[in-house]
């Protein structure tokens, strides 16, 4: 009889959990695209523009914090020698680094725009 450990069973569904991190990356990317659009095209008064961009930056901050909690969870998986945790950890690290770069670029665009 084939015995499957509960942790290996959970890891077989980890791709469904990982989808959340992809959605977080998409949210950060969309907010960056929106910041560039607001900076170049949208004719809002300065107060509305700042409010909208600060809200987007706060959303991005929550997304980055959620990704950091994902890294903590990856540490738990590593401690328990979960099946395939290194692959998932590398993927999460790649998405997190790309998200962090986009987040920093978004900060630059917003603060450069607000100085005008």
Protein Blocks (a to p, Z undefined) as FASTA:
>chain_A
ZZddfklmmmmmmmmmmmmmmmmmmmmmmmmmmmmmmmmmmccdfklmmmmmmmmmmmmm
mmmmmmmmmmmmmmmmmmnopghklmmmmmmmmmmmmmmmmmmmmmmmmmmmmmZZ
